Amino acid sequence: MTQKYQFNPMRTDKNFKTDIQPLIRRCFSQDLIWDYGCDSLYLYLLTCDPGRFRPEEDGALTGIFRFLSRFYARSFELWEEDNLRDSETESFRSHFLSAMEYYERQQNFAHMLAEFMKTGNYMKKCCGAFSSGFDRDFLLEILKLLYPYAPGISSELYSVFTGKNISQLRLEEWPLQQADQEP
């Protein structure tokens, strides 16, 4: 894996100052911030049980960091492939967008994170596949949806891929479909 594909949480945090950074500094030690970065810690805050707030002992934080690291690397790989969307990816995309809208309305952040992780697994399946069907537009939609929960990594990737200013992502509309029933 080349250097540009390696997720560095501190580089991401320095490149994009967010409103969540003061919250993260109040809730976590400097060592955890250095090791995991604001995006991983913020996702942990959104999804952890308040009664079990033990990030040093909890494997969930490590899992979230691992997900963001893999998502970062796979995003570059899929961007370089630039495939045309196939019916399997369109079906996956449709389910993903419907589920995200449903869970966002329910404010169920743990299920939203689970949907992002399923998408990360689908990205893994598509990486390096001959004609995977995973296209750049879908990747940009995922970044738009990830932004409120991991603003550092999503803004950095969006800026690299589109050439737009790193703060432009917050102005983009969410690519959601109507989802009135549970996914």
C-alpha positions as CSV (number, residue, x, y, z in Angstrom):
1,M,0.0,0.0,0.0
2,T,1.4,3.4,-0.9
3,Q,1.8,6.2,1.6
4,K,-1.1,8.3,0.1
5,Y,-3.6,5.5,1.0
6,Q,-2.6,5.4,4.7
7,F,-5.0,7.2,7.0
8,N,-3.3,9.5,9.4
9,P,-5.9,10.8,11.9
10,M,-3.8,13.7,13.1
11,R,-3.1,15.0,9.5
12,T,-6.8,14.9,8.8
13,D,-7.6,16.8,12.0
14,K,-5.0,19.5,11.3
15,N,-6.3,19.9,7.7
16,F,-9.8,20.5,8.7
17,K,-10.9,22.3,11.9
18,T,-14.3,21.2,13.0
19,D,-16.9,22.2,15.6
20,I,-16.5,18.8,17.2
21,Q,-12.8,19.2,18.2
22,P,-13.5,21.2,21.5
23,L,-16.0,18.4,22.5
24,I,-13.4,15.7,21.8
25,R,-10.8,17.5,23.8
26,R,-13.1,17.7,26.8
27,C,-14.1,14.0,26.6
28,F,-10.8,12.3,25.7
29,S,-7.2,12.3,26.8
30,Q,-4.6,13.8,24.5
31,D,-3.1,10.3,23.9
32,L,-6.4,9.0,22.6
33,I,-6.8,12.0,20.4
34,W,-3.4,11.5,19.0
35,D,-3.9,7.7,18.5
36,Y,-7.4,7.8,17.0
37,G,-8.2,11.3,15.8
38,C,-11.3,13.4,16.2
39,D,-13.4,11.5,13.6
40,S,-13.0,8.1,15.3
41,L,-13.6,9.5,18.7
42,Y,-16.7,11.4,17.6
43,L,-18.2,8.3,16.0
44,Y,-17.5,6.5,19.2
45,L,-19.3,9.2,21.2
46,L,-22.3,9.0,18.9
47,T,-22.6,5.2,19.1
48,C,-21.4,4.2,22.6
49,D,-23.6,3.5,25.5
50,P,-23.1,6.4,28.0
51,G,-23.1,4.0,30.9
52,R,-20.2,2.1,29.3
53,F,-17.9,5.0,28.4
54,R,-14.5,3.4,28.6
55,P,-12.7,4.1,25.3
56,E,-9.4,2.8,26.6
57,E,-10.9,-0.7,27.3
58,D,-13.6,-0.8,24.6
59,G,-12.9,-2.6,21.3
60,A,-15.5,-0.4,19.6
61,L,-13.1,2.5,19.3
62,T,-10.5,0.3,17.7
63,G,-13.1,-1.0,15.3
64,I,-14.2,2.4,14.3
65,F,-10.6,3.5,13.7
66,R,-10.0,0.4,11.6
67,F,-13.2,1.1,9.6
68,L,-12.1,4.7,8.8
69,S,-8.6,3.6,7.9
70,R,-9.9,1.0,5.5
71,F,-12.5,3.3,4.1
72,Y,-9.8,5.9,3.4
73,A,-7.6,3.4,1.5
74,R,-10.5,1.9,-0.5
75,S,-11.8,5.3,-1.5
76,F,-8.5,6.0,-3.3
77,E,-8.5,2.6,-5.0
78,L,-12.1,2.9,-6.2
79,W,-11.6,6.5,-7.3
80,E,-8.7,5.4,-9.5
81,E,-10.7,2.6,-11.0
82,D,-13.6,4.9,-12.1
83,N,-16.0,2.1,-13.2
84,L,-19.5,2.4,-14.6
85,R,-22.3,1.5,-12.1
86,D,-23.8,-1.9,-12.6
87,S,-27.2,-3.2,-11.4
88,E,-25.7,-4.9,-8.3
89,T,-24.1,-1.6,-7.2
90,E,-27.3,0.3,-8.0
91,S,-29.3,-2.1,-5.8
92,F,-26.8,-1.8,-3.0
93,R,-26.8,2.0,-3.4
94,S,-30.6,2.2,-3.3
95,H,-30.7,0.1,-0.1
96,F,-27.9,2.1,1.5
97,L,-29.5,5.5,0.8
98,S,-32.9,4.3,2.1
99,A,-31.4,2.9,5.2
100,M,-29.4,6.0,5.9
101,E,-32.5,8.2,5.6
102,Y,-34.5,6.0,7.8
103,Y,-31.9,5.8,10.6
104,E,-31.1,9.5,10.3
105,R,-34.8,10.3,11.0
106,Q,-34.8,7.8,13.9
107,Q,-31.5,9.3,15.1
108,N,-30.1,5.8,15.4
109,F,-26.4,6.5,15.0
110,A,-25.3,3.0,15.8
111,H,-27.4,1.6,12.9
112,M,-26.1,4.4,10.6
113,L,-22.5,3.4,11.5
114,A,-23.4,-0.2,10.8
115,E,-24.6,0.8,7.3
116,F,-21.4,2.7,6.7
117,M,-19.4,-0.4,7.7
118,K,-21.5,-2.6,5.3
119,T,-20.7,-0.1,2.6
120,G,-17.0,-0.4,3.6
121,N,-17.2,-4.2,3.1
122,Y,-18.9,-3.7,-0.2
123,M,-16.1,-1.4,-1.2
124,K,-13.6,-4.1,-0.2
125,K,-15.4,-6.5,-2.5
126,C,-15.2,-4.1,-5.4
127,C,-11.6,-3.0,-5.0
128,G,-9.5,-4.6,-7.7
129,A,-12.4,-6.5,-9.1
130,F,-12.6,-6.7,-12.9
131,S,-15.4,-4.2,-13.7
132,S,-16.7,-3.8,-10.1
133,G,-19.5,-1.4,-10.9
134,F,-18.6,0.9,-8.0
135,D,-18.5,4.4,-9.6
136,R,-17.2,7.8,-8.5
137,D,-20.7,9.3,-8.1
138,F,-21.6,6.7,-5.5
139,L,-18.4,7.3,-3.6
140,L,-19.1,11.1,-3.5
141,E,-22.6,10.3,-2.2
142,I,-21.1,8.2,0.6
143,L,-18.7,11.1,1.5
144,K,-21.6,13.5,1.7
145,L,-23.5,11.2,4.1
146,L,-20.4,10.5,6.2
147,Y,-19.5,14.2,6.6
148,P,-21.7,15.0,9.7
149,Y,-20.2,12.0,11.5
150,A,-16.6,12.1,10.3
151,P,-16.0,15.6,8.9
152,G,-12.2,15.4,8.8
153,I,-11.8,12.3,6.6
154,S,-14.8,12.9,4.4
155,S,-13.8,16.5,3.7
156,E,-10.2,15.5,3.0
157,L,-11.3,12.8,0.5
158,Y,-13.9,15.1,-1.1
159,S,-11.3,17.8,-1.6
160,V,-8.7,15.5,-3.1
161,F,-11.3,13.8,-5.4
162,T,-13.1,16.9,-6.6
163,G,-10.5,19.6,-6.4
164,K,-13.0,21.7,-4.5
165,N,-12.2,23.6,-1.3
166,I,-12.2,21.4,1.8
167,S,-15.1,23.3,3.3
168,Q,-17.4,22.8,0.2
169,L,-18.7,19.4,1.4
170,R,-20.8,21.0,4.1
171,L,-22.8,22.9,1.5
172,E,-23.7,19.8,-0.6
173,E,-27.2,18.3,-0.4
174,W,-27.6,14.9,1.0
175,P,-28.4,12.3,-1.7
176,L,-31.3,10.6,0.1
177,Q,-34.3,8.8,-1.2
178,Q,-37.7,8.5,0.4
179,A,-37.7,5.8,3.0
180,D,-40.9,5.5,5.1
181,Q,-40.4,1.9,6.3
182,E,-37.6,0.2,8.2
183,P,-34.9,-1.2,5.9
